[in-house]
Amino acid sequence: MTPKEQFQLAAANMENALADVLKSITSDNFHDKAQLERILKLIIKKEIVLQFLLEEFHRPKKKRRKCYS
């Protein structure tokens, strides 16, 4: 498995874990709005950070210039 594939798998696992948490706190018997807000903020932050990290995998590698001294 390539590093890119490993990263994508880890990101998918994190996505599933946060989705499970969101499902559990939005159940009918849950009424803690502060905790819901906290989880939603975490999910939004994760999306922002994940977007930046995914861009790193798609960015072409920079070629090093040879320095002659």
mmJSON file of the N, C-alpha and C atoms, coordinates in Angstrom:
{"data_MODEL":{"atom_site":{
"group_PDB":["ATOM","ATOM","ATOM","ATOM","ATOM","ATOM","ATOM","ATOM","ATOM","ATOM","ATOM","ATOM","ATOM","ATOM","ATOM","ATOM","ATOM","ATOM","ATOM","ATOM","ATOM","ATOM","ATOM","ATOM","ATOM","ATOM","ATOM","ATOM","ATOM","ATOM","ATOM","ATOM","ATOM","ATOM","ATOM","ATOM","ATOM","ATOM","ATOM","ATOM","ATOM","ATOM","ATOM","ATOM","ATOM","ATOM","ATOM","ATOM","ATOM","ATOM","ATOM","ATOM","ATOM","ATOM","ATOM","ATOM","ATOM","ATOM","ATOM","ATOM","ATOM","ATOM","ATOM","ATOM","ATOM","ATOM","ATOM","ATOM","ATOM","ATOM","ATOM","ATOM","ATOM","ATOM","ATOM","ATOM","ATOM","ATOM","ATOM","ATOM","ATOM","ATOM","ATOM","ATOM","ATOM","ATOM","ATOM","ATOM","ATOM","ATOM","ATOM","ATOM","ATOM","ATOM","ATOM","ATOM","ATOM","ATOM","ATOM","ATOM","ATOM","ATOM","ATOM","ATOM","ATOM","ATOM","ATOM","ATOM","ATOM","ATOM","ATOM","ATOM","ATOM","ATOM","ATOM","ATOM","ATOM","ATOM","ATOM","ATOM","ATOM","ATOM","ATOM","ATOM","ATOM","ATOM","ATOM","ATOM","ATOM","ATOM","ATOM","ATOM","ATOM","ATOM","ATOM","ATOM","ATOM","ATOM","ATOM","ATOM","ATOM","ATOM","ATOM","ATOM","ATOM","ATOM","ATOM","ATOM","ATOM","ATOM","ATOM","ATOM","ATOM","ATOM","ATOM","ATOM","ATOM","ATOM","ATOM","ATOM","ATOM","ATOM","ATOM","ATOM","ATOM","ATOM","ATOM","ATOM","ATOM","ATOM","ATOM","ATOM","ATOM","ATOM","ATOM","ATOM","ATOM","ATOM","ATOM","ATOM","ATOM","ATOM","ATOM","ATOM","ATOM","ATOM","ATOM","ATOM","ATOM","ATOM","ATOM","ATOM","ATOM","ATOM","ATOM","ATOM","ATOM","ATOM","ATOM","ATOM","ATOM","ATOM","ATOM","ATOM","ATOM","ATOM","ATOM"],
"id":[1,2,3,4,5,6,7,8,9,10,11,12,13,14,15,16,17,18,19,20,21,22,23,24,25,26,27,28,29,30,31,32,33,34,35,36,37,38,39,40,41,42,43,44,45,46,47,48,49,50,51,52,53,54,55,56,57,58,59,60,61,62,63,64,65,66,67,68,69,70,71,72,73,74,75,76,77,78,79,80,81,82,83,84,85,86,87,88,89,90,91,92,93,94,95,96,97,98,99,100,101,102,103,104,105,106,107,108,109,110,111,112,113,114,115,116,117,118,119,120,121,122,123,124,125,126,127,128,129,130,131,132,133,134,135,136,137,138,139,140,141,142,143,144,145,146,147,148,149,150,151,152,153,154,155,156,157,158,159,160,161,162,163,164,165,166,167,168,169,170,171,172,173,174,175,176,177,178,179,180,181,182,183,184,185,186,187,188,189,190,191,192,193,194,195,196,197,198,199,200,201,202,203,204,205,206,207],
"type_symbol":["N","C","C","N","C","C","N","C","C","N","C","C","N","C","C","N","C","C","N","C","C","N","C","C","N","C","C","N","C","C","N","C","C","N","C","C","N","C","C","N","C","C","N","C","C","N","C","C","N","C","C","N","C","C","N","C","C","N","C","C","N","C","C","N","C","C","N","C","C","N","C","C","N","C","C","N","C","C","N","C","C","N","C","C","N","C","C","N","C","C","N","C","C","N","C","C","N","C","C","N","C","C","N","C","C","N","C","C","N","C","C","N","C","C","N","C","C","N","C","C","N","C","C","N","C","C","N","C","C","N","C","C","N","C","C","N","C","C","N","C","C","N","C","C","N","C","C","N","C","C","N","C","C","N","C","C","N","C","C","N","C","C","N","C","C","N","C","C","N","C","C","N","C","C","N","C","C","N","C","C","N","C","C","N","C","C","N","C","C","N","C","C","N","C","C","N","C","C","N","C","C","N","C","C","N","C","C"],
"label_atom_id":["N","CA","C","N","CA","C","N","CA","C","N","CA","C","N","CA","C","N","CA","C","N","CA","C","N","CA","C","N","CA","C","N","CA","C","N","CA","C","N","CA","C","N","CA","C","N","CA","C","N","CA","C","N","CA","C","N","CA","C","N","CA","C","N","CA","C","N","CA","C","N","CA","C","N","CA","C","N","CA","C","N","CA","C","N","CA","C","N","CA","C","N","CA","C","N","CA","C","N","CA","C","N","CA","C","N","CA","C","N","CA","C","N","CA","C","N","CA","C","N","CA","C","N","CA","C","N","CA","C","N","CA","C","N","CA","C","N","CA","C","N","CA","C","N","CA","C","N","CA","C","N","CA","C","N","CA","C","N","CA","C","N","CA","C","N","CA","C","N","CA","C","N","CA","C","N","CA","C","N","CA","C","N","CA","C","N","CA","C","N","CA","C","N","CA","C","N","CA","C","N","CA","C","N","CA","C","N","CA","C","N","CA","C","N","CA","C","N","CA","C","N","CA","C","N","CA","C","N","CA","C","N","CA","C","N","CA","C","N","CA","C"],
"label_alt_id":[null,null,null,null,null,null,null,null,null,null,null,null,null,null,null,null,null,null,null,null,null,null,null,null,null,null,null,null,null,null,null,null,null,null,null,null,null,null,null,null,null,null,null,null,null,null,null,null,null,null,null,null,null,null,null,null,null,null,null,null,null,null,null,null,null,null,null,null,null,null,null,null,null,null,null,null,null,null,null,null,null,null,null,null,null,null,null,null,null,null,null,null,null,null,null,null,null,null,null,null,null,null,null,null,null,null,null,null,null,null,null,null,null,null,null,null,null,null,null,null,null,null,null,null,null,null,null,null,null,null,null,null,null,null,null,null,null,null,null,null,null,null,null,null,null,null,null,null,null,null,null,null,null,null,null,null,null,null,null,null,null,null,null,null,null,null,null,null,null,null,null,null,null,null,null,null,null,null,null,null,null,null,null,null,null,null,null,null,null,null,null,null,null,null,null,null,null,null,null,null,null,null,null,null,null,null,null],
"label_comp_id":["MET","MET","MET","THR","THR","THR","PRO","PRO","PRO","LYS","LYS","LYS","GLU","GLU","GLU","GLN","GLN","GLN","PHE","PHE","PHE","GLN","GLN","GLN","LEU","LEU","LEU","ALA","ALA","ALA","ALA","ALA","ALA","ALA","ALA","ALA","ASN","ASN","ASN","MET","MET","MET","GLU","GLU","GLU","ASN","ASN","ASN","ALA","ALA","ALA","LEU","LEU","LEU","ALA","ALA","ALA","ASP","ASP","ASP","VAL","VAL","VAL","LEU","LEU","LEU","LYS","LYS","LYS","SER","SER","SER","ILE","ILE","ILE","THR","THR","THR","SER","SER","SER","ASP","ASP","ASP","ASN","ASN","ASN","PHE","PHE","PHE","HIS","HIS","HIS","ASP","ASP","ASP","LYS","LYS","LYS","ALA","ALA","ALA","GLN","GLN","GLN","LEU","LEU","LEU","GLU","GLU","GLU","ARG","ARG","ARG","ILE","ILE","ILE","LEU","LEU","LEU","LYS","LYS","LYS","LEU","LEU","LEU","ILE","ILE","ILE","ILE","ILE","ILE","LYS","LYS","LYS","LYS","LYS","LYS","GLU","GLU","GLU","ILE","ILE","ILE","VAL","VAL","VAL","LEU","LEU","LEU","GLN","GLN","GLN","PHE","PHE","PHE","LEU","LEU","LEU","LEU","LEU","LEU","GLU","GLU","GLU","GLU","GLU","GLU","PHE","PHE","PHE","HIS","HIS","HIS","ARG","ARG","ARG","PRO","PRO","PRO","LYS","LYS","LYS","LYS","LYS","LYS","LYS","LYS","LYS","ARG","ARG","ARG","ARG","ARG","ARG","LYS","LYS","LYS","CYS","CYS","CYS","TYR","TYR","TYR","SER","SER","SER"],
"label_asym_id":["A","A","A","A","A","A","A","A","A","A","A","A","A","A","A","A","A","A","A","A","A","A","A","A","A","A","A","A","A","A","A","A","A","A","A","A","A","A","A","A","A","A","A","A","A","A","A","A","A","A","A","A","A","A","A","A","A","A","A","A","A","A","A","A","A","A","A","A","A","A","A","A","A","A","A","A","A","A","A","A","A","A","A","A","A","A","A","A","A","A","A","A","A","A","A","A","A","A","A","A","A","A","A","A","A","A","A","A","A","A","A","A","A","A","A","A","A","A","A","A","A","A","A","A","A","A","A","A","A","A","A","A","A","A","A","A","A","A","A","A","A","A","A","A","A","A","A","A","A","A","A","A","A","A","A","A","A","A","A","A","A","A","A","A","A","A","A","A","A","A","A","A","A","A","A","A","A","A","A","A","A","A","A","A","A","A","A","A","A","A","A","A","A","A","A","A","A","A","A","A","A","A","A","A","A","A","A"],
"label_entity_id":["1","1","1","1","1","1","1","1","1","1","1","1","1","1","1","1","1","1","1","1","1","1","1","1","1","1","1","1","1","1","1","1","1","1","1","1","1","1","1","1","1","1","1","1","1","1","1","1","1","1","1","1","1","1","1","1","1","1","1","1","1","1","1","1","1","1","1","1","1","1","1","1","1","1","1","1","1","1","1","1","1","1","1","1","1","1","1","1","1","1","1","1","1","1","1","1","1","1","1","1","1","1","1","1","1","1","1","1","1","1","1","1","1","1","1","1","1","1","1","1","1","1","1","1","1","1","1","1","1","1","1","1","1","1","1","1","1","1","1","1","1","1","1","1","1","1","1","1","1","1","1","1","1","1","1","1","1","1","1","1","1","1","1","1","1","1","1","1","1","1","1","1","1","1","1","1","1","1","1","1","1","1","1","1","1","1","1","1","1","1","1","1","1","1","1","1","1","1","1","1","1","1","1","1","1","1","1"],
"label_seq_id":[1,1,1,2,2,2,3,3,3,4,4,4,5,5,5,6,6,6,7,7,7,8,8,8,9,9,9,10,10,10,11,11,11,12,12,12,13,13,13,14,14,14,15,15,15,16,16,16,17,17,17,18,18,18,19,19,19,20,20,20,21,21,21,22,22,22,23,23,23,24,24,24,25,25,25,26,26,26,27,27,27,28,28,28,29,29,29,30,30,30,31,31,31,32,32,32,33,33,33,34,34,34,35,35,35,36,36,36,37,37,37,38,38,38,39,39,39,40,40,40,41,41,41,42,42,42,43,43,43,44,44,44,45,45,45,46,46,46,47,47,47,48,48,48,49,49,49,50,50,50,51,51,51,52,52,52,53,53,53,54,54,54,55,55,55,56,56,56,57,57,57,58,58,58,59,59,59,60,60,60,61,61,61,62,62,62,63,63,63,64,64,64,65,65,65,66,66,66,67,67,67,68,68,68,69,69,69],
"pdbx_PDB_ins_code":[null,null,null,null,null,null,null,null,null,null,null,null,null,null,null,null,null,null,null,null,null,null,null,null,null,null,null,null,null,null,null,null,null,null,null,null,null,null,null,null,null,null,null,null,null,null,null,null,null,null,null,null,null,null,null,null,null,null,null,null,null,null,null,null,null,null,null,null,null,null,null,null,null,null,null,null,null,null,null,null,null,null,null,null,null,null,null,null,null,null,null,null,null,null,null,null,null,null,null,null,null,null,null,null,null,null,null,null,null,null,null,null,null,null,null,null,null,null,null,null,null,null,null,null,null,null,null,null,null,null,null,null,null,null,null,null,null,null,null,null,null,null,null,null,null,null,null,null,null,null,null,null,null,null,null,null,null,null,null,null,null,null,null,null,null,null,null,null,null,null,null,null,null,null,null,null,null,null,null,null,null,null,null,null,null,null,null,null,null,null,null,null,null,null,null,null,null,null,null,null,null,null,null,null,null,null,null],
"Cartn_x":[0.853,0.0,0.907,0.617,1.438,1.121,2.013,1.722,0.425,0.169,-1.071,-2.29,-2.243,-3.36,-3.523,-2.412,-2.479,-3.128,-2.752,-3.338,-4.835,-5.227,-6.642,-7.437,-6.863,-7.537,-7.695,-6.633,-6.697,-7.735,-7.785,-8.767,-10.189,-10.388,-11.715,-12.12,-11.176,-11.475,-11.863,-11.145,-11.464,-12.847,-13.135,-14.434,-15.565,-15.37,-16.386,-16.555,-15.456,-15.537,-16.313,-16.034,-16.763,-18.224,-18.514,-19.906,-20.656,-19.993,-20.617,-20.912,-19.972,-20.18,-21.344,-21.378,-22.469,-23.82,-23.866,-25.115,-25.553,-24.59,-24.947,-25.425,-24.84,-25.264,-26.5,-26.915,-28.138,-29.328,-29.165,-30.285,-31.408,-32.57,-33.754,-33.612,-32.863,-32.767,-31.572,-30.936,-29.771,-30.162,-29.828,-30.242,-29.125,-27.879,-26.755,-26.268,-26.773,-26.433,-24.966,-24.364,-22.951,-22.065,-22.391,-21.6,-21.806,-23.017,-23.292,-22.484,-22.468,-21.703,-20.212,-19.7,-18.287,-17.934,-18.782,-18.538,-18.605,-19.573,-19.678,-18.446,-17.931,-16.709,-15.531,-15.431,-14.357,-14.453,-15.655,-15.86,-15.469,-15.831,-15.475,-13.96,-13.312,-11.855,-11.178,-11.697,-11.131,-11.219,-12.341,-12.514,-11.495,-11.271,-10.323,-8.905,-8.494,-7.141,-6.961,-7.941,-7.865,-7.714,-8.406,-8.299,-6.87,-6.245,-4.851,-3.914,-4.12,-3.256,-3.422,-4.644,-4.871,-4.224,-4.213,-3.559,-2.062,-1.467,-0.039,0.265,-0.624,-0.413,-0.57,-1.36,-1.602,-0.65,0.109,1.043,2.239,2.633,3.804,5.071,5.932,7.181,8.053,8.7,9.593,10.916,11.423,12.729,13.791,14.807,15.913,16.837,17.232,18.212,19.597,20.427,21.809,22.565,23.303,24.126,25.578,26.172,27.589,28.389,29.336,30.156,31.565],
"Cartn_y":[-1.168,0.0,1.242,2.171,3.376,4.326,5.271,6.25,7.026,7.328,8.038,7.19,5.911,5.005,4.83,4.749,4.644,5.887,7.042,8.29,8.331,7.937,7.949,6.986,5.844,4.892,5.472,6.095,6.714,7.835,8.628,9.707,9.145,8.067,7.442,6.89,6.294,5.785,6.917,8.041,9.201,9.74,9.787,10.248,9.371,8.057,7.127,7.28,7.463,7.623,8.885,9.975,11.216,11.11,10.406,10.206,9.383,8.37,7.554,8.385,9.256,10.126,11.071,11.645,12.561,11.85,10.627,9.848,9.606,9.273,8.948,10.169,11.339,12.507,13.188,12.797,13.384,12.445,11.438,10.526,11.27,10.684,11.332,11.666,10.871,11.09,11.957,12.594,13.427,14.893,15.687,17.092,18.046,17.629,18.49,19.267,20.488,21.299,21.695,21.876,22.256,21.15,19.906,18.793,18.636,18.843,18.794,19.863,21.067,22.158,21.825,21.241,20.858,19.829,18.824,17.785,18.369,19.24,19.858,20.711,21.42,22.205,21.29,20.162,19.214,18.677,18.381,17.856,18.915,20.159,21.229,21.425,21.418,21.55,20.402,19.203,18.034,18.192,18.688,18.883,19.879,20.959,21.981,21.417,20.776,20.219,19.115,18.269,17.169,17.693,18.768,19.356,19.805,20.468,20.896,19.703,18.672,17.494,16.763,16.657,16.003,16.781,18.092,18.906,18.61,18.282,17.964,16.708,15.737,14.519,14.749,15.738,15.992,17.037,17.677,18.706,18.04,18.525,17.913,18.145,17.162,17.285,18.341,19.133,20.166,19.537,19.993,19.521,20.38,19.731,20.466,20.964,22.197,22.732,22.409,22.065,21.758,23.074,23.107,24.278,23.912,24.696,24.475,25.572,25.174,26.203,26.174],
"Cartn_z":[0.0,0.0,0.0,-0.878,-0.981,0.179,0.462,1.512,1.249,-0.012,-0.356,-0.011,-0.335,-0.026,1.478,2.202,3.659,4.258,3.733,4.218,3.932,2.737,2.377,3.252,3.578,4.461,5.862,6.366,7.689,7.712,6.645,6.557,6.528,5.798,5.733,7.094,7.823,9.166,10.11,10.009,10.843,10.482,9.208,8.726,9.29,9.243,9.769,11.27,11.984,13.442,13.808,13.126,13.414,13.01,11.93,11.528,12.58,13.125,14.178,15.425,15.794,16.957,16.699,15.515,15.177,15.213,14.699,14.748,16.189,17.043,18.423,19.201,18.925,19.699,19.126,17.944,17.382,17.54,18.391,18.629,19.351,19.373,19.942,21.419,22.175,23.621,24.012,23.065,23.356,23.244,24.285,24.283,24.672,24.588,24.963,23.738,23.604,22.431,22.413,23.57,23.639,23.067,23.394,22.875,21.362,20.905,19.469,18.74,19.287,18.685,18.651,19.727,19.801,18.722,18.567,17.562,16.154,15.912,14.586,14.277,15.271,15.074,14.742,15.44,15.15,13.724,13.291,11.932,10.9,11.133,10.209,10.165,11.336,11.389,10.655,10.853,10.176,8.67,8.18,6.739,6.194,6.924,6.475,6.444,7.52,7.599,6.561,6.418,5.456,4.03,3.713,2.382,2.103,3.071,2.899,2.75,3.547,3.463,2.136,1.655,0.361,-0.78,-0.668,-1.69,-1.745,-0.614,-0.573,-1.393,-1.395,-2.157,-3.658,-4.034,-5.449,-6.035,-5.177,-5.637,-6.297,-7.477,-8.129,-7.306,-7.339,-6.601,-7.254,-6.403,-6.908,-7.304,-8.43,-8.859,-8.191,-7.716,-7.096,-8.188,-8.019,-8.962,-8.46,-9.385,-9.009,-8.815,-7.731,-7.453,-7.727,-8.529,-8.814,-8.142,-7.346,-6.695,-7.163],
"occupancy":[1.0,1.0,1.0,1.0,1.0,1.0,1.0,1.0,1.0,1.0,1.0,1.0,1.0,1.0,1.0,1.0,1.0,1.0,1.0,1.0,1.0,1.0,1.0,1.0,1.0,1.0,1.0,1.0,1.0,1.0,1.0,1.0,1.0,1.0,1.0,1.0,1.0,1.0,1.0,1.0,1.0,1.0,1.0,1.0,1.0,1.0,1.0,1.0,1.0,1.0,1.0,1.0,1.0,1.0,1.0,1.0,1.0,1.0,1.0,1.0,1.0,1.0,1.0,1.0,1.0,1.0,1.0,1.0,1.0,1.0,1.0,1.0,1.0,1.0,1.0,1.0,1.0,1.0,1.0,1.0,1.0,1.0,1.0,1.0,1.0,1.0,1.0,1.0,1.0,1.0,1.0,1.0,1.0,1.0,1.0,1.0,1.0,1.0,1.0,1.0,1.0,1.0,1.0,1.0,1.0,1.0,1.0,1.0,1.0,1.0,1.0,1.0,1.0,1.0,1.0,1.0,1.0,1.0,1.0,1.0,1.0,1.0,1.0,1.0,1.0,1.0,1.0,1.0,1.0,1.0,1.0,1.0,1.0,1.0,1.0,1.0,1.0,1.0,1.0,1.0,1.0,1.0,1.0,1.0,1.0,1.0,1.0,1.0,1.0,1.0,1.0,1.0,1.0,1.0,1.0,1.0,1.0,1.0,1.0,1.0,1.0,1.0,1.0,1.0,1.0,1.0,1.0,1.0,1.0,1.0,1.0,1.0,1.0,1.0,1.0,1.0,1.0,1.0,1.0,1.0,1.0,1.0,1.0,1.0,1.0,1.0,1.0,1.0,1.0,1.0,1.0,1.0,1.0,1.0,1.0,1.0,1.0,1.0,1.0,1.0,1.0,1.0,1.0,1.0,1.0,1.0,1.0],
"B_iso_or_equiv":[0.0,0.0,0.0,0.0,0.0,0.0,0.0,0.0,0.0,0.0,0.0,0.0,0.0,0.0,0.0,0.0,0.0,0.0,0.0,0.0,0.0,0.0,0.0,0.0,0.0,0.0,0.0,0.0,0.0,0.0,0.0,0.0,0.0,0.0,0.0,0.0,0.0,0.0,0.0,0.0,0.0,0.0,0.0,0.0,0.0,0.0,0.0,0.0,0.0,0.0,0.0,0.0,0.0,0.0,0.0,0.0,0.0,0.0,0.0,0.0,0.0,0.0,0.0,0.0,0.0,0.0,0.0,0.0,0.0,0.0,0.0,0.0,0.0,0.0,0.0,0.0,0.0,0.0,0.0,0.0,0.0,0.0,0.0,0.0,0.0,0.0,0.0,0.0,0.0,0.0,0.0,0.0,0.0,0.0,0.0,0.0,0.0,0.0,0.0,0.0,0.0,0.0,0.0,0.0,0.0,0.0,0.0,0.0,0.0,0.0,0.0,0.0,0.0,0.0,0.0,0.0,0.0,0.0,0.0,0.0,0.0,0.0,0.0,0.0,0.0,0.0,0.0,0.0,0.0,0.0,0.0,0.0,0.0,0.0,0.0,0.0,0.0,0.0,0.0,0.0,0.0,0.0,0.0,0.0,0.0,0.0,0.0,0.0,0.0,0.0,0.0,0.0,0.0,0.0,0.0,0.0,0.0,0.0,0.0,0.0,0.0,0.0,0.0,0.0,0.0,0.0,0.0,0.0,0.0,0.0,0.0,0.0,0.0,0.0,0.0,0.0,0.0,0.0,0.0,0.0,0.0,0.0,0.0,0.0,0.0,0.0,0.0,0.0,0.0,0.0,0.0,0.0,0.0,0.0,0.0,0.0,0.0,0.0,0.0,0.0,0.0,0.0,0.0,0.0,0.0,0.0,0.0],
"pdbx_formal_charge":[null,null,null,null,null,null,null,null,null,null,null,null,null,null,null,null,null,null,null,null,null,null,null,null,null,null,null,null,null,null,null,null,null,null,null,null,null,null,null,null,null,null,null,null,null,null,null,null,null,null,null,null,null,null,null,null,null,null,null,null,null,null,null,null,null,null,null,null,null,null,null,null,null,null,null,null,null,null,null,null,null,null,null,null,null,null,null,null,null,null,null,null,null,null,null,null,null,null,null,null,null,null,null,null,null,null,null,null,null,null,null,null,null,null,null,null,null,null,null,null,null,null,null,null,null,null,null,null,null,null,null,null,null,null,null,null,null,null,null,null,null,null,null,null,null,null,null,null,null,null,null,null,null,null,null,null,null,null,null,null,null,null,null,null,null,null,null,null,null,null,null,null,null,null,null,null,null,null,null,null,null,null,null,null,null,null,null,null,null,null,null,null,null,null,null,null,null,null,null,null,null,null,null,null,null,null,null],
"auth_seq_id":[1,1,1,2,2,2,3,3,3,4,4,4,5,5,5,6,6,6,7,7,7,8,8,8,9,9,9,10,10,10,11,11,11,12,12,12,13,13,13,14,14,14,15,15,15,16,16,16,17,17,17,18,18,18,19,19,19,20,20,20,21,21,21,22,22,22,23,23,23,24,24,24,25,25,25,26,26,26,27,27,27,28,28,28,29,29,29,30,30,30,31,31,31,32,32,32,33,33,33,34,34,34,35,35,35,36,36,36,37,37,37,38,38,38,39,39,39,40,40,40,41,41,41,42,42,42,43,43,43,44,44,44,45,45,45,46,46,46,47,47,47,48,48,48,49,49,49,50,50,50,51,51,51,52,52,52,53,53,53,54,54,54,55,55,55,56,56,56,57,57,57,58,58,58,59,59,59,60,60,60,61,61,61,62,62,62,63,63,63,64,64,64,65,65,65,66,66,66,67,67,67,68,68,68,69,69,69],
"auth_comp_id":["MET","MET","MET","THR","THR","THR","PRO","PRO","PRO","LYS","LYS","LYS","GLU","GLU","GLU","GLN","GLN","GLN","PHE","PHE","PHE","GLN","GLN","GLN","LEU","LEU","LEU","ALA","ALA","ALA","ALA","ALA","ALA","ALA","ALA","ALA","ASN","ASN","ASN","MET","MET","MET","GLU","GLU","GLU","ASN","ASN","ASN","ALA","ALA","ALA","LEU","LEU","LEU","ALA","ALA","ALA","ASP","ASP","ASP","VAL","VAL","VAL","LEU","LEU","LEU","LYS","LYS","LYS","SER","SER","SER","ILE","ILE","ILE","THR","THR","THR","SER","SER","SER","ASP","ASP","ASP","ASN","ASN","ASN","PHE","PHE","PHE","HIS","HIS","HIS","ASP","ASP","ASP","LYS","LYS","LYS","ALA","ALA","ALA","GLN","GLN","GLN","LEU","LEU","LEU","GLU","GLU","GLU","ARG","ARG","ARG","ILE","ILE","ILE","LEU","LEU","LEU","LYS","LYS","LYS","LEU","LEU","LEU","ILE","ILE","ILE","ILE","ILE","ILE","LYS","LYS","LYS","LYS","LYS","LYS","GLU","GLU","GLU","ILE","ILE","ILE","VAL","VAL","VAL","LEU","LEU","LEU","GLN","GLN","GLN","PHE","PHE","PHE","LEU","LEU","LEU","LEU","LEU","LEU","GLU","GLU","GLU","GLU","GLU","GLU","PHE","PHE","PHE","HIS","HIS","HIS","ARG","ARG","ARG","PRO","PRO","PRO","LYS","LYS","LYS","LYS","LYS","LYS","LYS","LYS","LYS","ARG","ARG","ARG","ARG","ARG","ARG","LYS","LYS","LYS","CYS","CYS","CYS","TYR","TYR","TYR","SER","SER","SER"],
"auth_asym_id":["A","A","A","A","A","A","A","A","A","A","A","A","A","A","A","A","A","A","A","A","A","A","A","A","A","A","A","A","A","A","A","A","A","A","A","A","A","A","A","A","A","A","A","A","A","A","A","A","A","A","A","A","A","A","A","A","A","A","A","A","A","A","A","A","A","A","A","A","A","A","A","A","A","A","A","A","A","A","A","A","A","A","A","A","A","A","A","A","A","A","A","A","A","A","A","A","A","A","A","A","A","A","A","A","A","A","A","A","A","A","A","A","A","A","A","A","A","A","A","A","A","A","A","A","A","A","A","A","A","A","A","A","A","A","A","A","A","A","A","A","A","A","A","A","A","A","A","A","A","A","A","A","A","A","A","A","A","A","A","A","A","A","A","A","A","A","A","A","A","A","A","A","A","A","A","A","A","A","A","A","A","A","A","A","A","A","A","A","A","A","A","A","A","A","A","A","A","A","A","A","A","A","A","A","A","A","A"],
"auth_atom_id":["N","CA","C","N","CA","C","N","CA","C","N","CA","C","N","CA","C","N","CA","C","N","CA","C","N","CA","C","N","CA","C","N","CA","C","N","CA","C","N","CA","C","N","CA","C","N","CA","C","N","CA","C","N","CA","C","N","CA","C","N","CA","C","N","CA","C","N","CA","C","N","CA","C","N","CA","C","N","CA","C","N","CA","C","N","CA","C","N","CA","C","N","CA","C","N","CA","C","N","CA","C","N","CA","C","N","CA","C","N","CA","C","N","CA","C","N","CA","C","N","CA","C","N","CA","C","N","CA","C","N","CA","C","N","CA","C","N","CA","C","N","CA","C","N","CA","C","N","CA","C","N","CA","C","N","CA","C","N","CA","C","N","CA","C","N","CA","C","N","CA","C","N","CA","C","N","CA","C","N","CA","C","N","CA","C","N","CA","C","N","CA","C","N","CA","C","N","CA","C","N","CA","C","N","CA","C","N","CA","C","N","CA","C","N","CA","C","N","CA","C","N","CA","C","N","CA","C","N","CA","C","N","CA","C","N","CA","C","N","CA","C"],
"pdbx_PDB_model_num":[1,1,1,1,1,1,1,1,1,1,1,1,1,1,1,1,1,1,1,1,1,1,1,1,1,1,1,1,1,1,1,1,1,1,1,1,1,1,1,1,1,1,1,1,1,1,1,1,1,1,1,1,1,1,1,1,1,1,1,1,1,1,1,1,1,1,1,1,1,1,1,1,1,1,1,1,1,1,1,1,1,1,1,1,1,1,1,1,1,1,1,1,1,1,1,1,1,1,1,1,1,1,1,1,1,1,1,1,1,1,1,1,1,1,1,1,1,1,1,1,1,1,1,1,1,1,1,1,1,1,1,1,1,1,1,1,1,1,1,1,1,1,1,1,1,1,1,1,1,1,1,1,1,1,1,1,1,1,1,1,1,1,1,1,1,1,1,1,1,1,1,1,1,1,1,1,1,1,1,1,1,1,1,1,1,1,1,1,1,1,1,1,1,1,1,1,1,1,1,1,1,1,1,1,1,1,1]
}}}
